[in-house]
Every structure is written in structure tokens, then in C-alpha cells.
């Protein structure tokens, strides 16, 4: 990762998380397909970055709009690279997700112990 980041100045982790709800296909008011909690087919920015010092010095505002203006300017100036994460993306937004994450790691640890 450090080589790609140093070539561009910024690396952004990209993920394809699972939706927390079902996805439907509609034909007028009739649901023609239902998919329970599918994974997104597009990459999202989960908010994990690596920045070079030069980028921080040149682009970061003392205060203001980092997500909309600063990151867009960095992208327009061709300094932003995406690194695709290929694995389960565990989002922690609610107590329900915390319980799922604990179960995921408990199952992972159990599988490692039995293997």
C-alpha cells in the first residue's frame, strides 16, 4: 500500500458493504424481485485514508469542508488512489451491528482453534 500511496499522495480504502435492508425491483407498484441484505455492487468510501505529509500541508484546511471540497480537489488534481478491500466489511453503527461483529469474531476464533 505504501508504494501506491507515495505515488499519488493519498490512498483511500474502498469496500463493498452489505446493505442493512432488502433491495427490491419494481415494475410500477409491483415488486418483481426481492433480495435480502445484498452486497453493494459499487465501491464506497468507509472513511479510512493514508495521506502523505505533502498532501496534508498543501490541501488540508484549518477548518471547513474536508469531505466535499478538500477530497474533491485532491481527486481533481489526480492525487487520490483507491485500494479495494476484498473481505467482509463490518460496520458498527448500532448495538445490533456490535452483536453481529462479536459473533463474527467469536465464530472466526472458534474456527481457527478447531483447524
URLIN-V579503 format. One record per pair of residues at least 12 apart in sequence whose C-alpha atoms are under 7 Angstrom apart, sorted by the first residue. I is the first residue (numbers start at 1). J is the second residue. If there is no record, write none. Layout:
# URLIN-V579503
i:I j:J
i:I j:J
This chain:
# URLIN-V579503
i:6 j:52
i:8 j:79
i:8 j:80
i:8 j:81
i:9 j:51
i:9 j:52
i:9 j:55
i:9 j:79
i:9 j:80
i:10 j:50
i:10 j:51
i:10 j:52
i:10 j:79
i:10 j:80
i:10 j:81
i:11 j:49
i:11 j:50
i:11 j:51
i:11 j:80
i:11 j:81
i:11 j:82
i:11 j:83
i:12 j:48
i:12 j:49
i:12 j:50
i:12 j:81
i:12 j:82
i:12 j:83
i:13 j:45
i:13 j:48
i:13 j:49
i:13 j:82
i:13 j:83
i:13 j:84
i:13 j:85
i:14 j:43
i:14 j:44
i:14 j:45
i:14 j:46
i:14 j:82
i:14 j:83
i:14 j:84
i:14 j:85
i:15 j:43
i:15 j:44
i:15 j:45
i:15 j:46
i:15 j:84
i:15 j:85
i:15 j:89
i:16 j:39
i:16 j:40
i:16 j:41
i:16 j:42
i:16 j:43
i:16 j:44
i:17 j:39
i:17 j:40
i:17 j:89
i:18 j:37
i:18 j:38
i:18 j:39
i:18 j:40
i:19 j:37
i:19 j:38
i:19 j:39
i:19 j:40
i:20 j:37
i:21 j:36
i:21 j:37
i:22 j:34
i:22 j:35
i:22 j:36
i:22 j:37
i:22 j:38
i:23 j:35
i:23 j:36
i:23 j:37
i:23 j:38
